[in-house]
Amino acid sequence: MSGFFLEDPIYIEEKGVSLKLILKNNIVMRSKRKNELLLKNTKINSVWNNLNAMEQKVLQIIFDKGDVKPSQICEIINRDKRTVQRVLKSLVENNLIEWFGTSIKDPKKVYRIKND
């Protein structure tokens, strides 16, 4: 468990009839691990410090979720469609993400991290 930055589970036997299991989650370390995985992508790692906070956040969302629609990103970061489109366009131009759909205006279009 410590290899995953998690505390050991706690087992409590209650009245000899049931067993209570307590698992604690460490959100700080989990976030750090996710960020480390994202930065293993050499292309992303090389430009990470040059990205603004919004671009980093959107990139993390796409990395975490896989295929993501712009509308989903809008909901997660609580920003309007135009702002998200601007950020996505910037990330595409930086060759970090790519979109899949029938056209750029396709409502079913999704974005994903571009492979190295």
Order of alpha helices (4+ residues) and beta strands (2+ residues): beta-beta-alpha-alpha-alpha-alpha-alpha-beta-beta
